[in-house]
């Protein structure tokens, strides 16, 4: 991917505007929930009630499968799906943006948790399975790394 394309990404790892398969209406269910990770999945792991909000409806809501927020309107977690290895590769953050990288085992064929620092101030998880994949990012530190990994395990099981 060209450096100019990489630098056009926003904080959530998605480029501003259409990218990596996000115009595929089959990628999002009619209710706006992502079939790979539903509000019920999120509540069962985190205990927090969430609902889907439209893409680009607020700053940071750039994920293409779903952007979930809480009852108070704060973004909680976002997920984008990749339907090919090329789309997944386009989601890999540029070097240096997330300098702390942890390979996760048991999540799809491969998974990496990216962090801006050891405290995990900003996190971004990429996982792949069978040539498909997803990007998952919390908008809050209230989601622990363990919870994020459990959410990723659920999403990977639905690819």
Secondary structure, 3 states (H helix, E strand, C coil): CCHHHHHCECCCCCECCCCCCCCCHHHCCCCCCECCECHHHHHHHHCCCCEEECCCCCCCCCCCCEEEECCCCCEEEEEEEECCHHHHHHCCCCCCCCCEEEECCCCCCEEEEEECCCCCCCEEEEEEECCEEEEEEECCCCCCHHHHHHHHHHHHCCC
